[in-house]
Amino acid sequence: MQLRSSTVQATKRSASAESEKEKPAKRAKTDKKVAGKKTGKQAKAKAKAETKVVKTKKEHTSKAEPKKEAKQTPGELEIGDAIPEDVVLEDQNSKQVNLLQLAKKAHILVVFVYPRASTPGCTRQAKGFRDEYDELTKKLKATVVGLSADSPKAQQKFIERQSLQYDLLCDPGRSLIATLGCKKHPKGTIRSHFIFVDGILRVKKVKVSPEVSYKGALEQVKEIVAEKK
């Protein structure tokens, strides 16, 4: 009986020892699975991070690309071009004005373009030319006219309200405004000013502030006059 008991105990000890040996092996397999899952997650996270970096680089590159130049309107006047002979517009009194004839008669013609009569920015621009009118016309011998898509009636009101000394031309179809290169598409007008000498375009300033328009035009006329002395 004692021999059998010792044999059973020895068998149990052996089985227990083998079980203990198997446990590390199972743990090792489990650890490998966990490690595999972690590695997979880390790889995915790395791939996402790389994708974000690539996108950021692409976005940065696209922002750094130079802006495309604005498309020129067909038939648009450039420096050195003459005013077309057939440009005839109405002024605030509904009187027909041939722009080329006016420019040749004036010798130096300043045309400032504004989006809409009696609006804040356009009023500042018009008043600026009003305040510089004596120096431009009497001292520098230039002629000043304003131009917009407004009707003769709207132009006349603008003149009366702001005590303007010069004529305002009407271009409701914006045909001349487009030829000058200051038509906003699909519709609208870009604030600008132009200076013609004997009917030839000498100065072209498109998209300017009201103050830059009249101050810049004055300085540019001074330069033109100084060249002829």
Secondary structure, 3 states (H helix, E strand, C coil): CHHHHHHHHHHHHHHHHHHHHHHHHHHHHHHHHHHHHHHHHHHHHHHHHHHHHHHHHHHHHHHHCCCCCCCCCCCCCCCCCECCCCCEEEECCCCEEEHHHHHHHHCEEEEEECCCCCCHHHHHHHHHHHHCHHHHHHHCCCEEEEEECCCHHHHHHHHHHHCCCCEEEECCCCHHHHHHCCECCCCCECCEEEEEECCEEEEEEECCCHHHHHHHHHHHHHHHHHHHC
